[in-house]
């Protein structure tokens, strides 16, 4: 799991905001509490210590770039009530809430993502649950909306970008 970077040293990271449907470059200050602040994780105001216990880390590529998201049981609403998700082509599961993309080194410490910003933007998808059975998926630029089932969403995301 990615850990804190050297104190006082900020690195570039990519912030994913599902409400605004944006991905933006940000400075990450090197501590897990900063992940919680950047991602506006509500649970952090309650649990101020050991934030890594409340984060899920998803590896996105062979270069060990990862995205931090909140554990499902700590989201602001039950997962069944959440309608806005994001995903990356090549990772088959939709991710709820906001996320922060960082890289990891050989020791598991947080570093700048190894892939460029465009690599993530090209693979990022916005996913919306219309109801229990229907979902829509769009690429990060908002084009190409498709209606599909949850299993079709996972099949769509699982395919690598050509």
C-alpha positions as CSV (number, residue, x, y, z in Angstrom):
1,X,0.0,0.0,0.0
2,X,1.2,3.4,-0.8
3,X,2.5,5.3,2.2
4,X,3.4,8.8,3.1
5,X,6.2,10.6,1.2
6,X,9.0,12.6,2.8
7,X,7.7,15.3,5.1
8,X,7.4,18.7,3.5
9,X,7.7,17.4,0.0
10,X,4.7,17.7,-2.3
11,X,4.2,15.6,-5.4
12,X,1.8,15.9,-8.3
13,X,-1.3,13.8,-8.1
14,X,-4.6,13.5,-10.0
15,X,-7.9,14.3,-8.2
16,X,-11.0,12.7,-9.5
17,X,-14.3,14.4,-8.6
18,X,-17.4,12.4,-9.4
19,X,-19.9,15.2,-8.6
20,X,-18.1,17.7,-11.0
21,X,-17.0,14.9,-13.4
22,X,-13.5,16.3,-13.5
23,X,-9.9,15.0,-13.2
24,X,-7.3,17.6,-12.3
25,X,-3.7,17.9,-11.3
26,X,-3.2,18.7,-7.6
27,X,-0.3,18.8,-5.2
28,X,-0.3,16.0,-2.7
29,X,1.4,16.9,0.6
30,X,2.5,13.4,1.5
31,X,0.2,12.2,4.3
32,X,-2.9,10.1,4.2
33,X,-4.9,12.9,6.0
34,X,-4.1,15.1,2.9
35,X,-5.7,12.4,0.7
36,X,-8.9,12.6,2.9
37,X,-8.8,16.4,2.6
38,X,-8.3,16.5,-1.1
39,X,-11.0,13.9,-1.8
40,X,-13.5,15.6,0.7
41,X,-14.0,12.3,2.5
42,X,-16.7,13.1,5.1
43,X,-15.7,10.2,7.4
44,X,-12.4,11.9,8.1
45,X,-14.0,14.5,10.3
46,X,-15.1,11.7,12.6
47,X,-12.1,9.4,12.4
48,X,-9.0,11.7,12.6
49,X,-6.5,9.0,13.2
50,X,-5.2,6.1,11.0
51,X,-6.9,7.2,7.8
52,X,-5.3,4.3,5.8
53,X,-7.7,2.0,7.7
54,X,-10.6,3.8,5.9
55,X,-9.1,3.9,2.4
56,X,-9.0,1.4,-0.4
57,X,-6.1,1.4,-2.8
58,X,-6.6,0.1,-6.3
59,X,-3.6,-0.6,-8.6
60,X,-4.3,0.7,-12.1
61,X,-1.3,-0.5,-14.1
62,X,2.0,-2.5,-14.1
63,X,3.9,0.7,-13.2
64,X,2.1,0.6,-9.8
65,X,0.0,3.8,-10.2
66,X,-2.9,3.6,-7.8
67,X,-6.1,5.4,-6.9
68,X,-7.2,5.9,-3.3
69,X,-10.9,5.8,-2.6
70,X,-13.0,5.6,0.6
71,X,-13.9,2.1,1.9
72,X,-17.5,1.4,0.8
73,X,-18.8,1.1,4.4
74,X,-17.6,4.7,5.1
75,X,-19.2,6.5,2.2
76,X,-21.6,9.3,2.9
77,X,-24.6,7.2,1.8
78,X,-25.1,3.4,1.5
79,X,-23.7,2.1,-1.7
80,X,-27.2,1.2,-2.9
81,X,-28.1,4.9,-2.8
82,X,-25.1,6.2,-4.6
83,X,-25.6,7.0,-8.3
84,X,-22.3,8.5,-9.4
85,X,-19.2,6.4,-9.9
86,X,-16.0,6.5,-11.9
87,X,-13.9,3.8,-13.5
88,X,-10.8,3.1,-15.5
89,X,-10.6,1.0,-18.6
90,X,-8.6,-2.1,-17.6
91,X,-10.1,-2.3,-14.0
92,X,-13.5,-4.0,-14.1
93,X,-15.2,-2.4,-11.0
94,X,-16.9,1.0,-10.8
95,X,-15.5,3.1,-7.9
96,X,-17.7,5.2,-5.7
97,X,-16.9,8.7,-4.4
98,X,-13.9,10.8,-5.3
99,X,-10.4,9.4,-5.8
100,X,-6.7,10.4,-5.8
101,X,-4.2,8.9,-8.2
102,X,-0.6,8.5,-7.1
103,X,2.3,6.3,-8.0
104,X,4.2,4.0,-5.7
105,X,7.9,3.1,-5.5
106,X,9.5,-0.3,-4.8
107,X,9.0,0.2,-1.1
108,X,5.3,1.1,-1.5
109,X,5.8,4.8,-0.8
110,X,3.8,7.4,-2.6
111,X,5.4,9.2,-5.5
112,X,4.1,11.0,-8.6
113,X,2.1,8.8,-11.0
114,X,4.4,7.3,-13.5
115,X,1.9,7.6,-16.3
116,X,1.1,11.1,-17.7
117,X,-2.1,12.9,-17.0
118,X,-3.4,12.1,-20.5
119,X,-3.0,8.3,-19.8
120,X,-5.5,8.5,-17.0
121,X,-7.9,10.9,-18.7
122,X,-8.1,8.6,-21.8
123,X,-9.0,5.7,-19.6
124,X,-11.4,7.4,-17.2
125,X,-15.1,6.8,-17.4
126,X,-18.0,8.4,-15.6
127,X,-20.6,5.9,-14.6
128,X,-24.1,6.6,-13.4
129,X,-26.6,4.2,-11.9
130,X,-30.0,5.1,-13.5
131,X,-31.9,2.5,-11.4
132,X,-31.1,-0.9,-10.0
133,X,-30.7,-2.4,-13.5
134,X,-29.6,0.3,-15.8
135,X,-26.3,2.2,-15.9
136,X,-24.8,4.8,-18.2
137,X,-21.1,5.0,-19.0
138,X,-19.4,8.0,-20.7
139,X,-15.7,8.7,-21.4
140,X,-14.1,11.5,-19.4
141,X,-14.9,14.1,-22.1
142,X,-18.6,13.3,-21.7
143,X,-19.1,11.7,-25.1
144,X,-20.2,8.2,-26.0
145,X,-22.9,7.6,-23.4
146,X,-24.0,4.0,-23.4
147,X,-26.8,2.3,-21.4
148,X,-26.0,-1.1,-20.0
149,X,-26.5,-3.5,-17.1
150,X,-24.1,-3.7,-14.2
151,X,-22.4,-6.8,-15.6
152,X,-22.0,-5.1,-19.0
153,X,-20.4,-2.1,-17.2
154,X,-17.8,-4.4,-15.6
155,X,-17.2,-6.1,-19.0
156,X,-16.8,-2.7,-20.6
157,X,-14.3,-1.5,-18.0
158,X,-12.4,-4.7,-18.0
159,X,-11.3,-4.2,-21.6
160,X,-8.0,-2.5,-22.1
161,X,-7.8,0.8,-24.1
162,X,-6.9,0.0,-27.7
